[in-house]
Amino acid sequence: MADNTRRQFFQGMAATAVLAEEVLAQTSSASETGVPTRLLGRTGERVSMLGVGGAHTGRDRDDNACVRLIQTAIDEGMTFLDNAWEYNGGRSEVVMGKALGMDGYRKKAFLMTKVCSREYEGAMQQLEESLKRLQTDHIDLWQFHECNYHNDPDWVFEKGGIRAALEAKKQGKIRFIGFTGHKAPAIHRRMLSKEFAWDTAQMPNNVLDSQFLSFREEVMPICLQKKMGIVGMKGCCGDGRPIKAGLLTVEECYRYCLSQPVSVQVVGLSNLEELQTALKIARSFKPLTAAEKATLLSKVKDVQFDGRYELFKTSKRYDSAYHRTQHGFATEGV
């Protein structure tokens, strides 16, 4: 590496470190519930640093239990709500809409959902369906879901998806625009290279990420330089594999996640007990010291280089049926 290039590289690393520290420094515990908030990038919005994952809230429980879980989370200060048009065949949005449609809960929440279509007409249709299901007249943050495939960056722009988003924003139906993906940092970088001012990007953020297809190393620095909000997900690696293997605890996983420069970390919640665990982690949060981080990373040093615990990167197991079909893949298998 030439001297000038080396100097620029280290200057870039130093600048990124400063920006990351700024995100953590913006953490505020001023909310009445004690759940800290952070700035969602340049949007200026403050959001709870842990968010309610929509994929889990529509699974396997009766509507009343789902509604109670969502409303309790909001009451306790987890007011960032995650969802997607395709989650559980639309049921996740429906039950969240039931929760938000009661007693002014919509006004208390920052609502995010995701669009699956890359085409103008499909995106607009899905937006209208999401608005109806969620019982609201606007979405705070609308993100293009699962940008996991090599042609997604071009499709979003060439097929009219981004035009739909801009039109919806002009109409007041959405406020901010972002994208998500869980498989390849290179695809996130291609999305970020487009001539578009993204408000947010959602990506995996967990203890094992730093050494294998790392969003922490390859994507977060770009987002920070662009003053974007970073939405973390897959904090326990999708299905808690490192926890089940006895390598990490839930508390260790999320303390690490929140020590990264994310605006919010989305958490999958299946019941009120898991909600209380998440609330305890948020309310007692202190960033990891350098020594604590080193100790935590040492626990996973033998398993973090090949993706064995990050199957969302190495298989299609976590890719939705909608997007598999969209890209010509079978809806079953890995």
N, C-alpha and C positions, 0 to 999 in steps of 0.2 A: 504494500500500500504506500503510495507516494506521501511525502510529508504533508502537503496541502490537503490531500484526501483524508489522511489520518486525522489531521487537525479538525477538519470539518465534521468527521464522524464523531469524535469525542465532544466537540461543541454541541452537536445535535443531541447526543446522549445527555449532556449536562442540561440542555434546555428542556428536554423531555422530563428529566427528573424534577426540575423546578416546577413545571406545569403539573406534574403528578402530585407534588407536595401541596400545590395550590388547591387542588380538588379536595384533598383530605383536610386542609385547613378551613375549607368552606363548610365543613360539617358543623351543624348546629343542633343543639339539644334543647332549643328554646320552645319546642312544641309542648302543649299542655300534657300530652300523653307520655312524654319522656322518650319517644322514638325520634332519634336524630333525623334531620333532613339534610339534603345536599342540593346544590344547584344542578339543574339539568342543562349543562353547557351554556351556550349563548342564548338559550330561550329565556333565561332569567327566572324560570319557574323553580321553586323549591319543592322537592319530592321526598317522600320517606325513603330512607336508604335501603330498606327492604321492601319488596313489592310482592303482591299476591299473584301467584302464577295461575293463569286461567285453565291450562290443560288439566290440572288436577281437580279443580273445583267442579267440573262437570262429570266426574267419573263415579259410577257405582253407588251413589247415595241418592236418597230422595231429595226432591227440590228444597224442602224445608231445611234440611241439614246443610245443603249448599248455601242457601240464603243466610242462614244463621252464621256460618263460618265467615262469609264475606262481610256481613254487617259488623260482626264482632271485630274482625281485623281493622275495619275502618274506624270503629269506635276506639280501638286501642292505639291508633296512630299509623297503621300500615295502610296508607291511602293511595299508593300507586298500584293500579290494577292492570294486569297483563291479560291479554286474550288474543284470539285469532278466529277469523271467519270459519276455519275448518275444524277447530277443536271439538272433538267428540260429536262430529256431525252437526255442529251448531248449538248443541245443548249448553256448552260452556258459556256462550254469549247469552243464551236464553235465561239461565239461572242467575247470571250476573245482572242481567236486566231486571229480573224480579227483585233482586236485592237493592239495586239502585233506584228502582221506581217507587220505593216506599220512603216516607218520612224525610225527604230531603237528602237522602244519601248520595245522590248524584252530585250535588253541589259540594260535598265533602271530599270527593275523590278526584284523582288525576287518572283519566281513563285512556288506556292504550289498547288498540286492537290491531290486527294485521290483515292485510289483503293478500290473497293467493294468486289471483289472475295477473298476468303481465300485460294484458290487452286493455284498451280503453273501455270498451263496452262491458267487458267482464268485471273490471275493477269497479266501475261505477255501480253495476248491479250488486256486487258484493258489499259495497259501502252502504247502499240503501238497506240491504238485508241486515247488516251489522247494526245500523242505527235503529231499525225496528226491533231487533232482538234485544238490544241493550237499553231500549226505552229512553233514548236520548235524541236530541237534535244536533249533537256534535260530538266528535271524537277529539280528545286532546292531542293524542299522538297516533298517527296512522303509519304503519310500517309495512314494507314489502317483505312478505314472509319467506323464509327458507331460501335465501339466495345461496344455494349450495352447488349449483351446476355451472359449468363453464360458460354456457350461453345466457345465463340469467342477467348479467349486467347489460348485455346488448338488448335482450328482450324487453327489459323494464323500460328502456328508452325508445327502442325502435317500434315496439308494438302498441305504444300509447299509454302504458301504465302511469308513467310520470306525468303525462298530460292530464290524465284523470285526477291525479293527486293535486296538481296545481289548480285545476278547475274547482275541485272540491274545496280547496283552501280558500279560493276566491269567493265561493258561495257561503263560506262560514261553517261548512260541515266538518272540516278538520282544522286543527290549529298548527300542528307541526308534522314533519315528514321524515321518516327514517327507513331503515332496512335491517333485516336480521339474517343470520346464517350460523350454522354450527359445525361446518365441515372443513373449510379450507380458507386460511388467512389470505391466500392469493386472490380469491374471489372478492373478499372484502376490500382488498386493495384496489381491485379493478373498479368496484363500485365507487370507492372514494376518489378515483382518478377521473371520474366523469365530471363534466362541467355543470355541477349542481351543488347547491349549498345544503347538504344534508344537515338536519337538526340533531339526529341521533343515529347510533348504530348499536345493535344488540349482538352479543357474542359470548362464547363460553368463557368463564372466568372461574378457575379452580386451582387447587394446589398442584395438580399434575400438568397443567397447561404449558408451563414455561419451557419444557424440553422437547415437546413434540407438536409440530404444526401449531406453533404458539401465537395465539391472538394477543397475548400480553406483550410479546416482544415485537410482533410484526404489524399489528393493527392499532393497538391503543395509542402508541406515540403519534401516529398520523391524526387520529381523532382528537387528541389533546392539542396538537398544533392548530387544528381547524376549529378549536373551541366547541367541539360537539359534545353532547351528552352521551355517555357510555352506559349501556344497559347490560349488566352481567346476567348470565344464566348458567345452568349446568354446574352449580356450585358443589354439588355432591356427585358430580360426574354422571348425571342423568338418572341413575337408579341406585345410587349409594354403594356402588361396588367397593370402593376403598374402605368404607365404613363397615360393610359386611365382612370384609377380609381382615378387620381388626387393625388396619393401618392408621386410621384417623377417626376422630369423633365428629359429630355434627357441629359442635361448637368450634373445633379447630378449622373445619372446612369453611365456615362462614366468617370466622374472624379473619382468616386469610383473604377471603373474597373482599371483605370490606376494607382491608388494608391496601387494596389496589385502587387506582384512580377511577372508580366507577361512580356514576351518579346514583345508581340504584342497582341492587342485586335482586333478581326475581327468585322467589322461593316457592317450590311446590308444596302445598299444604293439603293434607288429606283429612285432618280432623283438628279439633280445638286444642288437643294436647300438643300437636306439632306447632300450632300457632303460638301457644304460650312459650314454647322453646325458642321460636324465632324472636318473639318479643323480648325475651330475657337476653338473648344475644345482642340485639340492637341496643337495648337500654344500658347494657353494661360495657358496650364496645370501647376498646382502646386499641389503637393501631399496634400491630406487631413491632417489637423492637427488632433490630438487625439480628440479635442473638436468637430471639424467639423464631424468627423466620428461618434462620439456618437450621435450627433444631427441627422445625416442622418439615422442611424440605428433605432433611436427612432421613426422615421416616419413609419417604417414598422414592428415594434415590435409585433403588433397584428396579422400579416398575414404571418409571415415568418417561422412558425413551421410545416406547413402541406402541402406545395407544391402547394397551390391553384394558385399561380402565376408562378409556374415553372412546367407547364404541360409536358414539355419534360422529366421530371423525373418520373412523376406519370401516364402517359398514353402512348399509342403508336401513338398519334397524330403527333408527330414529327419524328417518325421512317419512313424511306423511304420504298416505296413499294418493292424495290429490297431486302432490308434486312429483311423485314417481310417475304417475300417469301422464302428467304434463310434459315430462321429458322422455316418455317412451319406455319406461321400465316397468317390470312386473310389480304388482302391489303386494306381493308376498315374498318372503325370503329376506336374506341379508346382503 
